[in-house]
Amino acid sequence: MTTFDDKEKAAENKYAHDREIDFKVLARAHKLLGLWVAGKMRLAGAQAEEYAKSLVMADLAKANQQHLFHKIKTDLLAHDVHITDHDLRMEMHQLEQKAREQVAG
């Protein structure tokens, strides 16, 4: 193998590793978000866990943050919970940062 081949393989490995980390962070963030939303909707225990799992699965199916945002807004309104778009986006951002720290640590 040449030095170029080694560098190319290292770059491919880094890219794959970075994508794996991104996936783990996103899944963790959506679980945290799901538990937070479940709390707002007064769900607890198995119901809260199931709701959190549904957000993770919904995002994996659609791979779209906007879809997830609208699902959450709809679910909150269905439970008569009113949160501004800004506050929900801020919570989503904060939980993603928390997830990134958890995955890194």
N, C-alpha and C positions, 0 to 999 in steps of 0.2 A: 504494500500500500504506500502511496505517496503522501507527502505532507498535505497536499491539497485534499486528497481523499479523507485523511484524518480530520481536517478542519471541517469538511463538508459533513462527515458523520457526526462530529461534535455539535455542529449547528442543528442538524436534524434531531439529535437527542435532546438538546436544550429546548427546541421548539415543542417537541412532544411533551417534555416535562412541564413547560410553562402552560400548555393547554390543559394538562391534567390538573395542575394547581388551580387554574381558572375555573375548571369544572367543579372541583371540590369546594372552592370558595363560594361559587354561585349556589350550589346545592345547600351548603351550610347557611348562607345568607337567607335563602328562601325558607328554610326550616325555621330559623330564628324569626323571620318575618311572619310566618304562618302562626307560630306560637304567640307572637305579639298581637296579631289580628284576632286570633282565637280568644285571647284574654279580653280584648275590647268587646267581642261578641258574647262574652260570659260563658265561653266553652271551657271545660276543664278536663283533665285526665285523658282518657282514650279519645274523646271527641276532639280535644285540642291537638293531640298528636295526629289524628287522622286528617284534620284540616291542614296542618302543617305539611303532611305528606302529600296532600292533594295539590298544594302550591308547588312543591318540588316537581311533582309529576306533570302538572300543567305547563310549567316552564320548559321541561325537557321535551314535551310534545310540540310546543309552539316555538320555543327558543326566541321569545320576544318579550322584552321588559314591558312594553306598552300593553300587551295582552294581559300580562300579570297584574299590572296596575289597575286596569279596568275590571278584572275579575274581583280584585280585592275591594274596589269601590262599590261594586254591585253587591258583594257579600255583606259589606258593612251596612249599606243602606237597607238591605233586606232585614237586618237585625236592628234597624233604627239607630245606628251609630253614625254620627256625622263628624267626619274629619276632613279638613281642607286638603285639597290636592297638594299644596305646598308642604303641609305637615306630614302627609303620607310619603311624599318623595324624600323629605328629610329623614324620616325614619328608615326608609329603604336604604338610603345612602349610609346612614350610621350603622345599620345592621350589616351591610356589606363590608364596611371597615372592620367591624367587630369580627366577622367571619374570617376576613383575611388575616387578622391577628391570631385567631384561634388556629387556623390551618398552618400558619407560619410557625406558631409556637408548638 
